[in-house]
Amino acid sequence: MKQRIKKYLRKLPKKRVQHFEGFCPNCEFPVNGKFCSNCGQSTKSFQRPFWTVVSESVGDALSVDNRLIHTLIPLFLKPGYLTREFMRGRRARYTPPFRLYLFLTFFAFLLLAYNHKPESAAAKELAVETDDGKKLDMVSFLEEIVKDDEFDPDNLKLDSLVESNENTTGIKINLNPKNVAKDSLTENERDEESLIQDNDIKKLIEMWKLNPSLMMDNAFKKLSQTLLIILPLFALTLAFVYIRRKYYMLEHLLISLNFHAYIFVLVIISELLLMVNIEFISTLALYLYFLIPIQLFLTMKFYYKQSWVKTFFKFVFVSFIYNILLFTGIIMSLVAMVA
C-alpha cells in the first residue's frame, strides 16, 4: 500500500506535493500538516529529551493561554453565557470548563493554605508533654487520643452506682431499670443520630493543639474532595428544579462547573487582597463574597430564561439545598479527618 502511494506521489507535479511530510505512524496515511487528516493523530515525534516531553505534557494538562482571558471576562460579566456558547459548539476560543475548574481550585486552595497557615509554638514541636509528665511523639499522642474513653457510658458500672448510693447520706438513687432505660436509650439514640460526636470534637481540638498546620492542610484537602462530590449534586438540584424544561443534564453540570469556577475566582481575588494587609482592602475582600448569590440568581435568570418571580423562588430553593450540601460536606470532611 505504501509503495503504491509513493509511486502515485512521484507522478504528481512537484508543486502539489511540496508540503508532503511523510506518512502517519498510526494509519500510514500521507501527512502534510501537524495532524493526520485521516485519523487525527498528531505528527509530533516523542523521540526527544525526557524533560521536554514532560514539560509539554504538563503544559497541555494545565495550559493557561489567551483562552483564559476570553473565558474569565464572560464568566464575570455574562452569567450563563459560557454554557450557552459551549452547547452551541463554540468551544475552541474558551478554556474547557473542567480544566478551568481544576486550575482555579488548585490556585485558590494554594492561596488559602498560604494566607491562613497557623503559626504557633505547638505547630513547631514534634513532642507533647502529658499531664503525668510523659513525652509523646505525634503518632503516640494521636493514639492516646483515639484510646481515650473518659466519657464512654460503658464505664459507668452498676456496682459503682450502688456503692455511691450507699456512701451518700440523705440522697436516694432509683436504680429501677424501667426508670433508667428510657433516658439511656434516648442518649444513645442522640449520639448515633449525630454526625459528629463529642469525642470527635475533642480529637479535632487536640489535633489542632498538636499541629495546626497539618490539620489545615488536611482540611483543605478533604474540602476540595468534597466539592467534587457537591458539583454533580448541585447539577441534579438544578435538573430537579427545571424538570419540566427540556434541558440536558450536561447543561446543568456546565452551569455547576462555571458557578464554582466563579466562586474560586472570587476566593483568589479575595486572598490576593488580604495579602496587602490594609484594613480597607481587607474589608473589601470580604464583601466580594456577596457577589456569589447574585451570580447564581443572574445565571438562572439569563440561561433558563424564566420570569423574575419564578427565578427568584427557584433561586431561594436552590440556595437552601446548596447550603445544606455545603454544610454537610464540611461536617463530613471533619469527620473524615478523625476517622
C-alpha positions in Angstrom: 0.0 0.0 0.0 2.8 2.4 1.0 4.7 1.6 -2.3 1.6 2.4 -4.4 1.2 5.8 -2.6 4.8 6.6 -3.2 4.5 5.8 -6.9 1.4 7.9 -7.2 3.1 10.9 -5.4 6.1 10.6 -7.8 3.7 11.1 -10.8 2.2 14.3 -9.3 3.6 17.7 -10.1 6.1 18.9 -7.6 4.0 21.9 -6.6 1.2 19.6 -5.5 3.5 17.6 -3.2 5.8 20.2 -1.9 4.0 20.1 1.6 4.2 16.3 1.8 5.9 15.5 5.2 5.7 11.6 5.3 3.3 9.0 6.5 1.2 8.9 9.6 2.8 6.3 12.0 -0.7 5.3 13.1 -2.6 4.7 9.9 0.2 5.2 7.2 -1.8 7.9 5.5 0.1 10.7 3.7 0.5 13.7 6.1 1.0 17.3 5.1 0.5 19.1 8.4 0.7 18.8 12.2 -2.2 16.3 12.3 -3.2 13.3 10.2 -6.2 14.1 8.1 -7.4 10.5 8.3 -7.1 9.5 12.0 -6.4 12.9 13.6 -3.2 11.8 15.4 -0.5 14.4 15.9 2.6 14.1 13.8 4.8 15.4 16.7 7.5 12.9 17.5 8.3 11.9 21.1 11.8 10.9 20.3 13.1 14.0 22.2 14.7 14.7 25.6 12.6 13.5 28.5 12.1 16.8 30.3 10.9 18.4 27.0 8.1 15.8 26.8 7.2 16.2 30.5 7.0 20.0 30.3 4.8 19.8 27.2 2.5 17.2 28.8 2.1 19.4 32.0 1.5 22.4 29.8 -1.2 20.6 27.9 -2.8 19.5 31.1 -2.8 22.9 32.8 -2.4 25.2 29.9 -3.1 28.9 30.6 -3.1 30.9 27.5 -5.2 33.7 26.0 -8.2 31.5 26.1 -8.3 32.0 29.9 -8.8 35.8 29.4 -11.6 35.1 26.9 -13.2 32.8 29.5 -12.9 34.9 32.6 -14.4 38.1 31.1 -17.8 36.5 30.2 -17.6 34.4 33.4 -17.9 37.7 35.3 -19.9 39.9 33.0 -22.2 37.5 31.2 -23.8 34.9 33.6 -24.7 31.7 31.7 -23.0 32.9 28.5 -20.2 30.3 28.6 -22.6 27.4 29.0 -24.7 28.7 26.0 -21.5 29.0 23.9 -20.4 25.5 24.8 -23.7 24.0 23.8 -23.7 25.9 20.5 -20.3 24.3 19.7 -18.2 27.4 20.2 -15.6 25.8 22.4 -12.2 26.4 20.8 -11.9 30.0 22.0 -12.6 29.2 25.7 -10.8 27.2 28.3 -12.6 23.8 28.8 -14.9 24.1 31.9 -13.4 21.2 33.9 -9.8 22.2 33.2 -10.7 25.8 34.3 -12.3 24.4 37.5 -9.3 22.3 38.4 -6.8 25.2 37.7 -8.8 27.7 39.8 -9.4 25.1 42.6 -5.6 24.4 42.8 -4.7 28.1 42.8 -7.4 29.1 45.3 -6.5 26.4 47.9 -2.9 27.2 47.5 -3.6 30.8 48.5 -5.9 29.7 51.3 -3.2 27.4 52.7 -0.6 30.2 52.4 -2.6 33.0 53.9 -4.3 31.1 56.7 -1.3 29.0 57.8 -1.4 29.0 61.6 1.8 30.0 63.3 2.1 28.7 66.9 4.7 27.2 69.1 2.7 23.9 69.2 3.0 23.6 65.4 6.8 23.7 65.6 7.1 21.0 68.3 7.1 17.3 67.5 6.6 16.2 71.0 3.9 16.8 73.6 4.1 16.6 77.4 1.1 14.9 79.0 -0.4 15.6 82.5 1.8 12.9 84.1 5.0 14.4 82.6 5.5 11.8 79.8 6.8 12.8 76.4 4.8 11.5 73.4 5.6 11.9 69.8 2.9 12.8 67.3 1.8 9.2 66.5 1.7 8.1 70.1 -0.2 11.2 71.1 -2.9 10.7 68.5 -3.1 7.0 69.5 -3.7 8.1 73.1 -6.5 10.4 71.8 -8.1 7.6 70.0 -7.9 5.3 73.0 -9.4 8.0 75.3 -12.7 6.6 76.7 -13.2 9.1 79.5 -16.8 9.8 78.5 -17.7 6.2 77.5 -21.0 5.4 79.1 -20.0 1.7 79.3 -17.5 2.7 82.0 -20.4 3.6 84.4 -21.0 0.2 86.1 -23.9 -0.7 88.3 -21.6 -1.6 91.2 -20.2 1.9 91.2 -23.6 3.4 91.3 -24.7 1.2 94.2 -21.5 2.0 96.1 -22.0 5.7 95.6 -25.6 5.3 96.7 -24.6 3.6 99.9 -21.9 6.1 100.8 -24.2 9.1 100.2 -26.3 10.4 103.0 -29.7 11.9 102.5 -29.8 11.1 98.8 -31.7 8.2 97.2 -31.0 6.9 93.8 -33.7 4.9 92.0 -32.0 2.1 90.0 -35.2 0.6 88.7 -34.4 -0.5 85.1 -37.8 0.9 83.9 -36.7 4.4 85.0 -33.2 4.2 83.7 -33.6 2.5 80.3 -35.6 5.3 78.7 -33.1 8.1 79.4 -30.2 5.9 78.5 -31.8 4.9 75.2 -32.6 8.5 74.4 -29.0 9.5 75.0 -27.6 6.6 72.9 -30.0 7.4 70.1 -29.0 11.0 70.2 -25.3 10.0 69.9 -26.0 7.7 67.0 -28.0 10.3 65.1 -25.3 13.0 65.5 -23.0 13.4 62.5 -20.1 14.4 64.7 -19.7 13.1 68.2 -18.3 15.0 71.3 -15.3 12.7 71.2 -14.6 13.7 67.6 -14.7 17.3 68.5 -12.2 16.6 71.3 -9.9 14.8 68.8 -10.1 17.8 66.5 -9.2 20.2 69.3 -6.3 18.0 70.3 -5.1 17.7 66.7 -5.3 21.5 66.4 -3.2 21.9 69.5 -0.6 19.4 68.3 -0.1 20.5 64.7 -2.5 23.2 63.4 -0.6 23.5 60.1 -1.0 19.8 59.3 -4.7 19.9 60.3 -5.3 22.9 58.0 -3.7 21.1 55.1 -5.8 18.1 55.7 -8.9 20.2 56.0 -8.3 21.9 52.6 -7.6 18.5 51.0 -10.8 17.0 52.3 -12.8 20.1 51.4 -11.5 20.0 47.8 -12.5 16.4 47.5 -15.9 17.2 49.0 -16.6 19.9 46.4 -16.0 17.4 43.6 -19.0 15.5 45.1 -21.1 18.6 45.5 -20.6 19.5 41.8 -22.9 16.8 40.4 -25.3 17.1 43.3 -25.8 20.8 42.6 -26.4 19.9 39.0 -29.0 17.4 40.0 -30.7 20.1 42.1 -30.9 22.3 39.0 -32.2 19.4 36.9 -35.0 18.8 39.5 -36.0 22.5 39.6 -36.2 22.7 35.8 -37.5 19.2 35.3 -40.4 20.4 33.1 -38.0 22.3 30.8 -36.1 20.4 28.1 -32.5 20.7 29.2 -29.8 18.1 29.0 -28.0 17.0 32.2 -24.8 18.3 30.6 -26.1 21.8 30.7 -26.8 21.7 34.4 -23.4 20.3 35.0 -21.8 23.1 33.0 -23.7 25.6 35.0 -22.4 24.0 38.2 -18.8 24.0 36.9 -18.9 27.6 35.8 -20.6 28.7 39.0 -18.0 27.1 41.2 -15.3 28.5 38.9 -16.7 31.9 39.6 -16.6 31.2 43.4 -12.9 30.3 43.2 -12.1 33.3 41.2 -13.6 35.4 44.0 -11.6 33.4 46.5 -8.4 34.1 44.6 -9.1 37.8 44.3 -10.0 38.0 48.0 -6.9 36.2 49.2 -4.7 38.3 47.0 -6.3 41.5 48.5 -5.8 40.1 52.0 -2.1 39.8 51.3 -1.9 43.6 51.0 -2.5 43.9 54.8 -4.5 47.2 54.5 -7.7 47.3 56.6 -9.9 49.0 53.9 -8.8 46.5 51.3 -9.2 43.5 53.7 -12.8 44.6 54.3 -13.4 45.0 50.6 -12.1 41.4 50.1 -14.8 40.1 52.4 -17.6 42.0 50.7 -16.7 40.2 47.4 -18.4 37.1 48.6 -21.8 38.9 48.5 -21.5 38.6 44.7 -21.9 34.8 44.8 -25.7 34.7 45.3 -26.1 37.5 42.8 -24.1 35.5 40.2 -26.3 32.4 40.8 -29.5 34.3 40.5 -28.5 36.0 37.3 -27.2 32.8 35.8 -30.5 31.1 36.5 -32.4 34.0 35.0 -30.4 34.6 31.8 -29.8 30.9 30.9 -33.1 29.3 31.8 -35.0 32.4 30.7 -37.9 32.4 33.1 -39.7 35.3 34.7 -38.0 37.2 37.5 -40.6 35.9 40.1 -40.2 32.2 39.1 -36.4 32.6 39.0 -36.4 34.2 42.5 -38.4 31.3 44.2 -36.3 28.7 42.4 -33.2 30.6 43.4 -34.2 30.5 47.1 -34.9 26.8 46.9 -31.6 26.0 45.1 -29.6 28.2 47.6 -31.2 26.4 50.5 -30.3 23.0 49.1 -26.8 24.1 48.2 -26.2 25.4 51.8 -27.3 22.1 53.2 -25.0 20.3 50.8 -22.1 22.6 51.7 -22.7 22.3 55.4 -23.0 18.5 55.3 -19.8 18.4 53.2 -17.9 20.4 55.7 -19.1 18.2 58.6 -18.3 15.0 56.7 -14.8 16.4 55.9 -14.2 17.0 59.6 -15.5 13.5 60.4 -13.2 12.0 57.8 -10.2 13.7 59.4 -10.7 12.0 62.7 -11.9 8.6 61.3 
